[in-house]
Amino acid sequence: MENQAVQTTEKKKETVFSAIQPSGAITLGNYLGAIRNWVRMQESGDYHCIYALADLHTITVRQEPAQFRKNVIDMYASILACGVDVEKAPFFIQSHNPNHAVMAWILDCYTQFGELSRMTQFKDKSAKHADNINAGLFTYPSLMAGDILLYQADKVPVGADQKQHIELTRDIANRFNSIYGNVFKIPEGFIPKDGARVMSLQNPLNKMSKSDENVNGYVLLTDPDNVIMKKFKRAVTDSEAKVRYAEGKEGINNLMSIYSAVTGLSFEQIEHDFDGKGYGDFKTAVGEAVIAEIAPIRKRYEEYLKDKKYLEECYRKSDEFAIRYSSRTVEKAMKKIGFVK
Ligand code: TYM
């Protein structure tokens, strides 16, 4: 009886799914925009969370094999260091679950060329990698849609840059459901109020990204304290020398958003606290707040990296769960389409 009650409450929990590409190290943007929410949702106990390392997505851009392998393990350790706990939320490696490739192909056939052509990430990436505009780069959003739909996710915690992909996922799912009945849950993006779009410290009109050529543009969770402080001290600002949030002050706006996301202080409070103080003081305060937040993560990361066996145990266990869980959706979708079992 008691068990049944537990199961009923379990069933009511919404499912959360999200993933990150293994680029080697997590940026402050990834952390504030997404990973911090992964951990918060996991810890709230209100959701059934499933997370993945989206390594299939990564080969849309050419990878050096040894470095790629290392990046996957480093990134796996980093995410655990941020607080993802596989006992509460499976965290698997996408390529270890063949259902993702199968679902991507199926969804490719329900996604329109025009829809994919409108994706801003495709436009950006094809401009950046003009010598390798491969089909995978183009169909990347249907692989991502499959990731989400396979787990019948209700909520997808991501940064603002993924909003368009989530909207496409909903369109694809609705299209499929309108043909075959209720096969997929229609997911919603879960985009934070603070930190949804962390910008480059060197060019605050661009989002913070590890692919920035200027290393001072991004902060990595693995950066030592003195490097983090140096990057904030060099951050581009403006000539007004007043800490206030306003149009045309993108550098300061970005620093205020980061500071607010890390400390929980409102913009008004920050403006009040730094009234009459210079940018130097403000940059130091932002640097210190960020260091306080991420230095413990770096320490845990170093510990996890020493224990490769433990990392493998974590992903093997999560992989098995992911395969089992997602197989139900693949089987259902294939049956509806008319594949012979
Ligand atoms: P990726 O690996 O580029 O980024 C991982 C997460 O970090 C967020 N993010 C940011 N948030 C705020 N400010 C920034 N500067 C910033 N940069 C990155 C991203 O929005 C993302 O949430 N396609 C995805 C990975 C993916 C996925 C999925 C996500 C694959 N399958 C299914 C959700 C669901 C990507 O490349 O994210």
Boltz pocket constraint, residues with backbone or C-beta under 6 A from the ligand:
constraints:
  - pocket:
      binder: B
      contacts: [[A, 17], [A, 18], [A, 19], [A, 20], [A, 21], [A, 22], [A, 28], [A, 29], [A, 30], [A, 31], [A, 32], [A, 33], [A, 34], [A, 35], [A, 54], [A, 57], [A, 143], [A, 144], [A, 147], [A, 148], [A, 156], [A, 157], [A, 158], [A, 159], [A, 160], [A, 161], [A, 162], [A, 195], [A, 196], [A, 197], [A, 198], [A, 199], [A, 207], [A, 208], [A, 209]]
      max_distance: 6.0
